[in-house]
Amino acid sequence: MNADTADPEVTTPDAGGPDADRLLELTWRYHRQWSRAAEAAKKRLDRWRIGNLVLLILGALAGAAAATDWGGSGGTRAFSIVATLALTLAGLIQANALNANQAARWTRARAASEALKAEVYRYLVRVDPYAGPDRSAVLKAQLAVVQGRANAQLVDQQDTEPDDQRLPPLRTVAEYVTLRARSQADWHRKKIGAQARKGRRWRLAQLAFTGLGVVFSALTTVVPSWHFSTWTAAMTTIAAAIGAQVSATRYRRIAETYAVTTDQLDRLIAGFEPASATPGQQALFVADVERVLAAQNNGWTDLLSAVPPAGKTEPPTETSDPPVTE
């Protein structure tokens, strides 16, 4: 969920968590496995995207060099081979490592991880649907729903070792406000600038190569023998490749969704008083927080267990589309 895979936890591993039954421990372990599987899948995607971009740039430059007859016939042949190999490898990467199925391996793992984490938090603070004596049965059913939806990727989960992160040390809604809602708001707030800066750097790179293409185009008529038209095409190709990278990573869009998430969490926290809240209001607050985070973390809202239907304090209606690569 880049990674920037939004999975911040405010826990105290050495302090020990609450007494939990084996089902709760299992749910938490599965969450940590899915989280690590999602992080690994995202890192693979990022590496393949960078590798694909490097190959496209190399292919464009080598193709331009071949067209300018650098190094005579031997040089032209060598540059042509390099260009062909680079572009062929880039095509293979796009078809096999950057397709929709590979991207879905990350988003589905992140969805399962975040859904299970939300259920654990709701279970720990004993709000609906975990306020009754059948809370273990509800958690068992919800675990089955999440695992069933991710059935096609259970190999990724079961092949991943969980880390040593312990259960969150909270029992009350007041602790939930601090350790879950406020900590997530602060984490997203800190990440806004970092994502925006990454987006600006890629945009500047794209503009730089676009500018070089314009300069080379202008020089074509001044010094025709220097084959500036060939280099213009190369710069245009590189700028387009960087543009595709910008579109895939969507750093600016991610920054915007982080800002929306932070704003919504801040307003939910400001409008909630744990000491005077009724059990129903507590359950609604927790449900609202989890749904704000659900909308941020790749649209896993349909994996959440049932939310109490009435008396909603502030519906999170302004959440923008979930990011695809963060």
SVG drawing of the C-alpha trace seen along z (x, -y; Angstrom):
<svg xmlns="http://www.w3.org/2000/svg" viewBox="-30 -28 64 49">
<polyline fill="none" stroke="black" stroke-width="0.4" points="0.0,0.0 5.8,-3.0 7.2,-1.7 5.9,-4.1 3.7,-1.0 1.6,-2.8 1.7,-0.4 2.8,-2.5 2.2,-1.1 2.5,-2.8 3.1,0.2 5.5,1.0 6.9,4.4 8.8,4.9 5.9,3.8 3.7,6.8 0.3,6.7 -3.1,7.5 -4.0,11.1 -5.3,12.4 -6.7,15.7 -5.1,17.8 -7.6,16.6 -6.6,13.0 -2.9,13.9 -3.5,15.7 -5.3,12.7 -2.5,10.4 0.1,12.9 -1.8,13.1 -1.9,9.3 1.9,9.0 2.4,11.7 0.2,9.9 1.9,6.6 5.4,8.0 4.1,9.8 2.6,6.5 5.9,4.6 7.9,7.2 5.5,7.0 5.7,3.3 9.4,3.2 9.5,5.7 7.2,3.4 9.3,0.4 12.5,2.2 10.9,3.4 9.6,-0.1 13.0,-1.6 14.6,1.2 12.0,0.7 12.7,-3.1 16.5,-2.6 16.1,-0.2 13.8,-2.5 16.2,-5.4 19.1,-3.2 17.2,-2.0 16.3,-5.5 19.9,-6.8 21.4,-3.7 18.9,-4.0 19.8,-7.7 23.5,-6.9 23.0,-4.2 21.2,-6.6 24.0,-9.1 26.6,-6.6 28.9,-7.1 31.9,-4.8 31.4,-3.8 29.6,-0.6 30.8,1.3 29.6,-1.3 26.2,-1.5 25.8,2.2 26.8,2.3 24.4,-0.6 21.6,1.1 22.1,4.3 22.1,2.5 18.9,0.6 17.1,3.8 18.1,5.7 17.1,2.9 13.7,2.3 13.0,6.1 13.9,6.5 11.7,3.5 8.8,5.1 9.3,8.4 9.3,6.6 6.1,4.6 4.3,7.8 5.4,10.0 6.5,7.9 4.4,4.7 1.1,6.2 -2.2,5.9 -1.8,9.3 1.6,8.3 0.2,5.0 -2.8,6.8 -0.5,9.0 0.6,5.9 -2.8,4.2 -4.6,7.4 -2.0,8.3 -2.2,4.7 -6.0,4.9 -5.9,8.1 -3.3,6.8 -5.2,3.5 -8.5,5.3 -7.2,7.7 -5.4,4.9 -8.7,2.9 -10.5,5.9 -7.8,6.4 -8.1,2.8 -11.9,3.0 -11.7,6.3 -9.2,4.9 -11.3,1.9 -14.5,4.1 -16.7,1.9 -19.4,3.2 -19.4,5.8 -17.0,7.0 -18.8,5.7 -20.8,8.9 -20.0,12.3 -19.7,13.7 -16.8,11.4 -14.5,14.4 -17.0,15.9 -17.4,12.6 -13.6,12.3 -13.4,15.9 -16.0,15.2 -14.3,12.0 -10.9,13.7 -12.5,16.3 -13.9,13.6 -10.6,11.8 -8.6,15.0 -11.3,16.3 -11.1,13.2 -7.3,13.5 -7.4,17.2 -5.6,16.9 -2.6,15.3 -2.3,17.4 1.0,18.8 2.4,15.2 1.1,14.9 2.1,18.4 5.5,18.1 6.2,14.9 7.5,15.0 5.8,12.6 7.9,10.0 8.2,9.6 5.8,6.8 3.5,7.4 -0.2,6.8 -1.1,3.1 -1.1,2.4 -4.5,0.8 -7.8,1.7 -9.8,-1.6 -11.2,-3.9 -9.1,-6.7 -6.0,-4.7 -7.3,-4.0 -7.6,-7.7 -3.9,-8.1 -2.3,-4.9 -4.4,-4.5 -6.3,-7.6 -3.8,-10.3 -0.7,-8.2 -2.1,-7.6 -3.0,-11.2 0.5,-12.3 2.1,-9.6 0.1,-10.7 0.8,-14.3 4.6,-13.7 4.4,-11.8 2.6,-14.5 5.7,-16.5 7.9,-13.5 5.4,-12.3 5.0,-15.8 8.8,-16.2 9.2,-12.9 6.5,-13.9 8.2,-17.2 11.6,-15.6 10.1,-13.3 8.2,-16.1 11.4,-18.2 13.2,-15.3 10.5,-15.0 10.6,-18.8 14.3,-18.7 14.3,-16.0 11.3,-17.8 13.4,-21.0 16.4,-19.2 14.1,-17.9 12.9,-21.5 16.5,-22.7 17.6,-20.0 14.6,-20.6 15.6,-24.2 19.2,-23.3 18.2,-20.9 17.9,-23.7 21.1,-25.4 23.4,-22.4 21.7,-19.8 24.8,-17.6 24.7,-17.0 21.5,-14.8 19.8,-16.9 16.4,-15.6 17.4,-12.1 18.3,-13.3 15.0,-15.2 13.2,-12.0 15.3,-10.3 14.6,-13.1 10.9,-13.0 10.9,-9.2 12.7,-9.6 10.4,-12.3 7.4,-10.1 9.0,-7.2 9.5,-9.4 5.9,-10.6 4.7,-7.0 6.7,-6.5 5.1,-9.6 1.7,-8.3 2.4,-4.9 3.8,-6.1 1.3,-9.0 3.3,-10.7 1.2,-13.9 -2.0,-12.0 -0.7,-10.0 0.2,-13.3 -3.3,-14.6 -4.9,-11.4 -2.6,-11.6 -3.7,-15.2 -7.4,-14.2 -6.8,-11.3 -5.1,-13.6 -7.8,-16.2 -10.6,-13.7 -8.8,-12.0 -8.1,-15.4 -11.8,-16.4 -13.0,-13.0 -10.6,-13.3 -11.6,-16.9 -15.3,-16.0 -15.0,-13.0 -14.7,-13.0 -13.9,-9.5 -14.8,-10.3 -18.4,-11.2 -19.0,-9.1 -21.7,-6.3 -20.8,-2.8 -22.6,-3.5 -20.7,-6.7 -17.5,-4.9 -18.3,-2.2 -19.2,-4.8 -16.0,-6.7 -13.8,-3.6 -15.8,-2.6 -15.4,-6.0 -11.6,-6.1 -11.2,-2.6 -13.2,-3.5 -11.2,-6.7 -8.0,-4.5 -9.7,-1.9 -10.4,-4.4 -6.7,-5.4 -5.4,-1.9 -6.5,-0.8 -10.2,-0.5 -10.5,2.4 -13.7,1.0 -15.7,4.0 -13.6,6.3 -14.5,4.5 -17.0,6.2 -20.5,4.6 -20.7,1.0 -23.5,-0.1 -26.1,-1.6 -27.4,-4.6 -26.1,-7.8 -23.0,-8.3 -21.0,-11.3 -19.3,-12.4 -19.3,-10.4 -15.9,-10.3 -17.4,-11.4 -14.5,-13.4 -12.0,-10.6 -10.4,-10.7 -9.6,-7.7 -7.2,-5.3 -3.6,-5.3 -2.4,-2.5 1.3,-2.4 1.7,-3.6"/>
</svg>
